[in-house]
Amino acid sequence: MAKEGLKAREIKRQKLVAKFAAKREALKAAGDYEALDKLPKNASPVRLHNRCKLTGRPRGYMRQFGISRVTFREMALAGKIPGVKKASW
């Protein structure tokens, strides 16, 4: 389980990216790289990192479900994810 501060920091980054997205696009289109440099570092979408919505785990993230592979496996085996069953061949 990730610390609450790490989860909060990631949410804060997402809000900052959304806030400056339009301004960033306008500055890129204009070619004004000096003004782009003055934007906050965390306003860049490159600094975002996908985290599990339930545990906050940064690695093994499954985009389709928004959770980590560990959480996915636990939930799938418990039958909490509809349409998912264990493979056998």
Steps between C-alpha positions, in 0.01 A plus 500: 500500500642836397521787744208740492741784422617333181142447383413862585806629316399310186146641516644849545715449187197387300312817597799718410537332159131556428522863610792587271412274204341773285775751577769241425344419160475870410864564594618195304304611192650849528849356548554703818736265683614761752146536631460120499810478716340729759200271552511280812696176453209288620275654233669278244301184414825305475534516880176311559522137605221244491413361842256235618173665604465271803851449635704775332752249365706665221618183324305233316218741412227371266353794307185316396394457863688781676645267762825312557553142391505380862166663583358382168591139577350515849177655373473264202543190715240635744260552207478877545586583136220397262596305189844400629581137570815302548647370175543131439613321186 
